[in-house]
Amino acid sequence: MTNSSSQAAARQPVLIVGGGLVGASLAIALDAAGIDAVMVEAAAPRVGDQPSYDERNLALARATVNGLAAIGVWKHAAAQATPIRHIHVTRAGEFGSVQMDAARQGVDALGWTLPARELGAALLRRLDECTRLRRLAPARVESLEPVANGWRARIQTADGAVDIDTPLLVGADGTASFVRDRLGIEAERHDYRQTLFVCTVTPERDHAHRAYERFADNGPIALLPLASRRCGLVLTVPQHEAKAVEAMDDDAFIALAQERFGWRLGRLSRPGKRHPYAIQRVVARSLVSTRAVLVGNAAQTVHPIGAQGFNLGLRDALTLAELLTGADDPGAEDLLDHYATRRTPDREGTMAMSHGLVQLACLPQPLLGPLRSIAMLAFDRLPPLQRLIARRGMGFRGDPPKAVLERLP
C-alpha cells in the first residue's frame, strides 16, 4: 500500500459491529488509544435493552479486572463486585477435590463476581465519556461490500440509512455473527445438549468469598459469591430436562439445586428469577479475513464451565486495541496476522480447558472416578502445578495484552 493510501486508511474509522460486553470494551479501548471508531449496536443504549447485559453473574478473572481498570471501566463497577478469594472444585461421588486460595498465590483475590447488568451499566457510563467514538444505536448493518482498502457498510438507523467506509471491520456481534457469515468464515459447532439455569440464592452459611464448582454426570453446578451473603447459582441440566426444570416452582427448583450441590453451605433458599441458556460451542475457523477480524463470541463461543467466555473475549479486544495503537493502517494484513498469532495460544488453551473439563469431569464412566480423584489430590499437593493452573485461571495465559498484566510475586 502507498503512503497516501495508508494515511487515508488511518483517517477512516474502525467499524465495530456489535455493542455487547466485548464490542463496547473494544470501543472504549480504541477511544482511550486515540483511535476513531464507529460502533453499531442493534439494541438501544440502555441496560434493559442490551441482551448481553442480563441476569448472569459473571466470574471475572483477575486479568480481566486489570484490563477493565486500565480502560477506565472498573471504577464504575467496583462497588458492585464481590472478590473471589477461594475456589473449591469437587466431583459428586468421588473423594478428590481442588482448592485454590488467593493468599497462597500472593494476591488479594483470584477474581471477582459481578452481575452482567452491572458490568453493562459500567460500560455505558464509560462509553458516555468517550470523545472519538461514534455510536449508532439502535441500528443494524444491512450490507457489507468490499471496497478499495476496506469495507463499505450500509447501516440502517432511526434517521435513515448511512454508508460508512472502514479500513478495518470488526465482528463483535455474538455467536450468530452476521459479520462472520458475510466474510465466509466457517464455524465448527458442537451442541452439548445441556441447558444452563442462572439465578441468585441465599445460603444458610456465609459463602466467605468462596466460589464452588461441582461436577456430576448430568453437568456442573456452581455457586458464586455475591454481595449481601447471596450467591449466584449456575445449574446445568440435560437438554431433555430443561422444560421440566423451567416449569418447576421455587421449592422444587431449590430442592433440585440442593440435591446437586449438597449441604456445604447449609440450606439454600430464596431463589431469584431463573433464566435458561442453551449451551453450544461455536468456533470460527479463522480469526481474520481481508481487512476484518472477529472478537468475543463471534470468534469463539465456549462452554460456560470455568466462566471463561467474557474473560477470553476481553483479551481479544484489548490485544487488538494494543496492536492498533499507533498503526499506520489498522487493516494491514501483517497486523491482522500478528493479532491471530498472538491470540491463538490463549484461545486454543482456554477452549481446550473448557471443552476438556466437560468431557472428562462429567463423563459417567466409573473407571474414570479414581483417576479424577487422584488427579485432584495431586493438584493440591504440587504447588508448582497449582500455581501454573491458578495463573491461567486468573487470565495470564499465552501472550496477554499489556493492559491486563501486573507484577505478581
C-alpha positions, -999 to +999 in steps of 0.1 A: +000+000+000+013+035-008+019+061+019-011+081+007-033+050+009-021+042+044-028+078+055-063+076+041-069+043+059-056+057+091-081+086+088-111+064+084-128+049+115-126+013+126-161-002+124-172-023+153-204-043+146-219-053+180-220-033+212-223-061+238-198-066+266-168-073+243-177-048+215-182-020+240-150-028+257-131-027+224-147+007+215-137+021+249-101+008+245-098+023+210-111+056+222-086+056+251-059+050+225-070+080+204-083+058+176-115+069+158-142+042+157-179+037+149-199+011+169-231-003+156-255-019+180-290-033+174-302-025+209-308+009+223-281+022+246-298+012+278-290-016+302-325-031+299-324-032+261-290-049+256-293-087+256-258-093+269-264-070+300-286-097+315-291-116+348-260-137+346-234-134+373-201-131+357-169-146+372-143-120+361-107-133+361-081-112+378-066-103+344-100-092+333-104-067+362-069-054+355-079-048+319-112-031+328-094-009+352-069+001+325-096+013+302-115+032+329-145+008+333-138-008+367-141+025+386-178+024+376-183-013+386-160-020+416-186-011+442-210-038+429-183-065+426-175-093+451-140-107+454-134-145+450-107-154+475-111-192+474-122-217+448-134-252+457-139-278+430-154-313+436-169-342+417-201-358+430-195-393+445-157-390+443-132-383+471-108-358+454-111-320+454-092-290+441-089-259+463-072-226+453-066-198+477-057-162+468-033-158+497-013-188+486-010-172+452+002-139+467-029-119+456-059-104+474-084-121+450-084-147+423-112-128+405-144-110+412-181-118+406-203-091+390-238-092+376-237-088+338-262-059+341-238-041+364-209-045+341-232-033+313-241-002+333-204+005+339-196+001+302-224+025+293-212+051+317-176+048+303-190+050+267-206+083+276-171+096+284-156+087+250-147+115+227-136+098+195-163+071+193-195+074+172-223+052+185-251+041+162-279+025+183-304+012+177-290+004+143-283-026+121-259-034+093-279-041+061-250-049+039-212-052+037-193-047+005-155-048-001-141-015-015-106-003-021-086-007+011-115-017+032-153-023+035-184-002+030-212-008+054-248+002+047-263+009+082-300+014+089-305+039+117-336+055+132-328+085+110-323+065+078-295+047+060-259+057+062-228+044+044-196+041+063-162+031+048-137+015+071-102+001+067-110-025+094-142-043+100-146-059+135-172-086+141-182-084+177-218-094+170-220-126+190-224-163+184-248-159+154-224-134+138-236-117+106-201-104+100-186-139+102-211-152+078-206-123+054-168-129+055-174-165+045-156-178+076-169-212+086-175-222+122-173-255+139-203-263+161-209-286+190-242-289+208-236-300+244-273-309+247-273-290+280-292-260+293-279-236+319-301-220+345-289-190+363-304-172+393-295-160+428-300-179+460-293-173+497-272-199+515-277-207+552-240-202+559-218-173+548-200-180+515-168-164+529-159-152+493-155-188+482-167-200+447-178-236+443-179-258+412-192-293+414-193-318+386-217-347+380-229-370+353-256-346+343-234-315+342-217-290+365-233-267+392-216-236+405-222-212+433-205-178+430-202-153+460-222-121+457-229-092+480-253-094+509-245-130+515-262-140+483-248-164+458-251-167+420-263-202+411-253-218+378-271-251+373-266-273+342-292-299+332-295-322+303-314-306+274-343-330+276-349-320+312-349-282+306-386-277+301-394-296+332-369-276+353-381-243+338-417-252+349-407-260+385-419-238+413-393-223+436-394-251+462-389-278+436-361-259+419-343-253+452-347-290+461-330-299+428-302-274+433-297-287+469-295-323+457-270-314+430-248-291+451-250-307+486-251-290+520-216-274+522-233-240+527-263-253+545-298-249+532-303-228+500-333-205+499-350-175+482-342-182+446-344-152+422-359-153+388-345-181+367-331-177+332-323-206+309-295-206+283-289-234+257-252-244+257-232-248+225-197-244+213-192-223+181-156-218+169-147-197+139-121-215+117-102-182+112-100-151+134-092-128+105-100-121+068-091-093+044-093-061+065-116-079+090-113-095+124-135-114+148-136-109+186-155-124+215-184-148+208-182-141+171-147-157+172-154-184+198-184-193+220-172-217+247-189-238+273-196-216+304-178-241+326-149-222+343-167-189+333-141-181+306-163-166+278-161-129+285-127-131+300-114-146+268-133-121+247-119-091+266-084-103+260-093-104+223-105-068+224-075-055+244-049-073+223-065-058+191-066-023+206-029-027+216-019-037+181-039-009+165-024+018+187-001+039+165-006+017+135-004+034+101-030+011+086-054-006+111-064-032+084-029-041+072-025-078+065+006-082+087-011-065+116-041-089+115-018-119+111+001-108+142-032-105+160-042-140+151-008-154+161-009-136+195-044-148+203-040-184+192-023-199+223-047-183+247-077-191+226-068-227+220-057-233+255-089-218+270-112-237+246-093-270+253-097-264+290-134-257+289-143-285+264-120-310+281-134-303+316-169-310+303-159-342+285-137-355+314-153-343+346-189-350+335-184-384+318-204-411+337-177-437+334-170-454+367-134-463+358-126-426+355-136-418+391-104-429+409-082-413+382-101-380+386-098-381+424-061-389+422-055-360+398-074-336+421-053-348+451-021-344+432-031-309+423-034-299+459+000-314+467+020-300+439+024-262+444+041-255+411+012-272+392-013-253+413+005-220+406+005-227+369-032-236+367-041-207+391-023-182+369-041-195+338-074-194+356-066-157+366-063-150+328-025-149+325-021-173+296-001-171+264+009-136+253-018-115+270-024-078+263-002-055+284-034-039+298-041-070+319-006-076+333+006-069+368+035-077+390+028-109+408+051-123+435 
